[in-house]
Amino acid sequence: MHLILFDDTTRLHLLPFTHTRPVADIRCGILTMRERWEKCLGQASFTLTEAYLQHKFPLESGADNLLVNAAVFATAELCAAMAQLQLGQRLMAGNVVLAARVAAVATGELTVALEGAAIAVAFEGAVTKLGKLPDIFSMNDAALRSDFALLTAGRSSQPIPESNTVMGREQVFLEEGAVVSCSIINAATGPVYIAKDAEIMEGCIIRGPLALGEHAVLKMGAKIYGATTIGAGSKVGGEVNNVVFFANSNKGHDGFLGNSVVGEWCNFGADSNNSNLKNNYDEVRLWSEHTNNFAKTGLQFCGLMMADHSKCGINTMFNTGTVIGVSCNIYGAGFPRNFVPSFSWGGAAGFQVYDIKKAMLTADRVLARRGIQLDEADRIIFEHVFEATASQRNY
């Protein structure tokens, strides 16, 4: 049976992060939504998403396919219910399709595929689902704790070096090759997971829950408050509070980042900061690319949403509830606008269009530093996002 993770309309509410990835590859907790489903169901997955993304995230189907809603958090109870589905059945939570077992799936035909599972089976258990941008950081605490239990069950941590001061030692887990030196770790407030070959440099102060991905680095003297996830290959320093870094992004210097989400291949200049609380303590609103308007978050604390390949220069200041699109270059004095469309170049003094060829050249250079090449699938995504967001760049 083929496991296929599908995008429903939730992907529209998770832009700009879903410009460059399906919902399945959003990270929340230690794992991505995909990694959690694959571990729970015990098999590799394929993807049913937008046509321009299928080049990088392929779809493969057969005569028997389990379609799973990628925006839903995997649980043992859900996986058990999905294992009981027969061909032609769909698992429902109210009006939300959780999963469907179907005989045929084709690219771009989610509705048609789901019609092949006309028999509804109600799921009575608890369901948690991503619904909007701030969910990625606001649900990170619960997801991180759950993932920690999943990944460490029945296993033993590598020894924690004696040079560290540790509280809640039983809630700290070091994978093979992890390096932690002369730091303070408080896991009494939540688990701390240090992945393979990750490094915590000297003088870091950590208050869990925290996940540090493979080959990720906490720079010297970093101050980290949970719930924070630092994805594989990322380098982080300064003060960070409840932030999710997807992977391969750098905030290597001093400066504050809080209640925020950072995509892949982003970079923060030294002493860059964001506001996560309005001066009047009012509810924060975020720009929605789907509705082309500001939307209420229901949150008092909400910071920066920065999509893939975007960067900012030294001393950049981001206002409360700022959304930065794909491949933006932000610099200069003052606060840039609260929504910066994809492929924008500039700052508070004004923006211009970031030429697509120059943007891809920069991306190619950035990836090359990690031994990765910008391939044709990546170029198709860049070109599609550039065209799809053109109407937003009305500076």
Long-range contacts (C-beta under 8 A, 24 or more apart in sequence): 1-62, 1-64, 1-65, 1-66, 1-101, 2-46, 2-60, 2-61, 2-62, 2-64, 2-65, 2-66, 2-105, 3-37, 3-38, 3-41, 3-43, 3-44, 3-45, 3-46, 3-65, 3-66, 3-68, 4-45, 4-46, 4-47, 4-48, 4-59, 4-61, 4-65, 4-66, 4-67, 4-68, 4-105, 5-33, 5-34, 5-37, 5-45, 5-46, 5-47, 5-48, 5-68, 5-69, 5-70, 6-47, 6-48, 6-49, 6-67, 6-68, 6-69, 6-70, 6-110, 6-113, 7-48, 7-49, 7-50, 7-70, 7-71, 7-110, 8-69, 8-71, 8-96, 8-97, 8-110, 10-71, 10-129, 10-130, 10-131, 11-49, 11-50, 11-71, 12-289, 12-290, 13-131, 13-132, 13-133, 13-288, 13-290, 14-130, 14-132, 14-133, 14-136, 15-288, 15-289, 15-290, 16-289, 16-305, 16-307, 16-323, 16-324, 16-325, 16-326, 16-342, 17-133, 17-136, 17-246, 17-261, 17-263, 17-305, 17-307, 17-308, 19-307, 19-308, 19-325, 19-326, 19-342, 19-381, 19-385, 19-388, 19-389, 20-53, 20-263, 20-264, 20-307, 20-308, 20-309, 20-326, 20-381, 20-385, 21-53, 21-57, 21-308, 22-47, 22-49, 22-50, 22-53, 22-57, 22-70, 23-49, 23-70, 23-71, 23-130, 24-49, 24-57, 24-70, 25-57, 26-130, 26-136, 26-246, 27-136, 27-229, 27-231, 27-244, 27-246, 27-247, 28-73, 28-130, 28-135, 28-136, 28-139, 28-140, 28-143, 28-229, 28-244, 29-140, 29-142, 29-143, 29-144, 29-146, 29-147, 29-211, 29-229, 30-143, 30-144, 30-147, 30-148, 30-151, 30-193, 30-195, 30-211, 30-213, 30-229, 31-143, 31-147, 31-151, 33-70, 33-71, 33-72, 33-73, 33-74, 33-130, 34-70, 36-73, 36-74, 36-147, 36-150, 37-68, 37-70, 37-74, 39-74, 39-150, 40-74, 40-75, 40-76, 40-78, 40-79, 41-66, 41-68, 41-74, 41-79, 41-82, 41-83, 48-105, 48-107, 48-110, 48-113, 50-108, 51-107, 51-108, 52-380, 52-381, 52-384, 53-381, 54-107, 55-376, 55-377, 55-380, 55-381, 56-377, 56-378, 56-380, 56-381, 59-105, 59-107, 61-104, 61-105, 61-106, 63-103, 64-101, 64-103, 65-101, 65-102, 65-103, 65-104, 65-105, 65-113, 66-99, 66-100, 66-101, 67-99, 67-100, 67-101, 67-102, 67-105, 67-110, 67-113, 67-114, 67-117, 68-98, 68-99, 69-96, 69-97, 69-98, 69-99, 69-129, 71-129, 71-130, 71-131, 72-96, 72-98, 72-127, 72-128, 72-129, 73-127, 73-128, 73-129, 73-130, 73-139, 73-143, 73-146, 75-125, 75-126, 77-125, 77-126, 78-123, 78-125, 78-127, 81-121, 81-123, 81-125, 85-121, 87-117, 88-116, 88-117, 88-118, 88-119, 89-117, 89-119, 89-120, 89-121, 90-114, 90-117, 90-118, 90-119, 90-120, 90-121, 91-121, 91-123, 92-120, 92-121, 92-122, 92-123, 93-122, 93-123, 93-127, 96-127, 96-129, 98-123, 98-127, 132-286, 132-295, 132-297, 133-261, 133-286, 133-305, 133-323, 134-259, 134-286, 134-297, 134-299, 134-302, 136-244, 136-261, 137-227, 137-242, 137-243, 137-244, 137-259, 137-260, 137-261, 138-259, 138-299, 140-227, 140-228, 140-229, 140-242, 140-244, 141-190, 141-209, 141-226, 141-227, 141-242, 144-190, 144-191, 144-193, 144-209, 144-210, 144-211, 144-226, 144-227, 144-229, 145-190, 145-191, 145-209, 147-193, 147-211, 148-173, 148-191, 148-193, 148-209, 148-211, 151-193, 152-193, 160-185, 168-208, 171-208, 175-214, 178-212, 189-226, 190-226, 190-227, 195-232, 213-247, 219-252, 219-253, 231-264, 233-370, 241-276, 242-301, 243-303, 246-308, 248-370, 257-303, 257-304, 258-301, 258-303, 259-299, 259-301, 259-302, 259-303, 260-303, 260-304, 260-305, 260-306, 261-304, 261-305, 261-306, 262-304, 262-306, 263-306, 263-307, 263-308, 263-309, 263-310, 263-326, 264-308, 264-309, 265-308, 265-309, 265-363, 265-366, 265-367, 266-306, 266-307, 266-308, 266-309, 266-310, 266-311, 267-311, 267-312, 268-311, 268-312, 268-316, 269-311, 269-312, 269-313, 269-314, 269-315, 269-316, 269-331, 270-314, 270-315, 271-314, 271-315, 272-312, 272-313, 272-314, 272-315, 272-316, 272-317, 272-318, 273-316, 273-317, 273-318, 274-303, 274-304, 274-317, 274-318, 274-319, 274-320, 274-322, 275-303, 275-317, 275-318, 275-319, 275-320, 276-301, 276-302, 276-303, 276-320, 277-301, 277-320, 278-320, 284-320, 284-321, 285-321, 286-321, 286-323, 287-321, 287-323, 287-338, 287-339, 289-323, 289-325, 289-389, 289-392, 294-338, 297-321, 307-342, 309-359, 309-362, 309-363, 309-366, 316-347, 325-389, 325-392, 326-385, 326-389, 327-354, 327-359, 327-362, 327-363, 327-382, 327-385, 328-354, 329-354, 341-389, 341-392, 341-393, 342-385, 342-386, 342-389, 342-392, 342-393, 343-385, 343-386, 343-389, 343-393, 344-393, 344-395, 346-395, 350-395, 351-393, 351-395, 352-395, 353-393, 356-382, 356-383, 356-386, 359-386
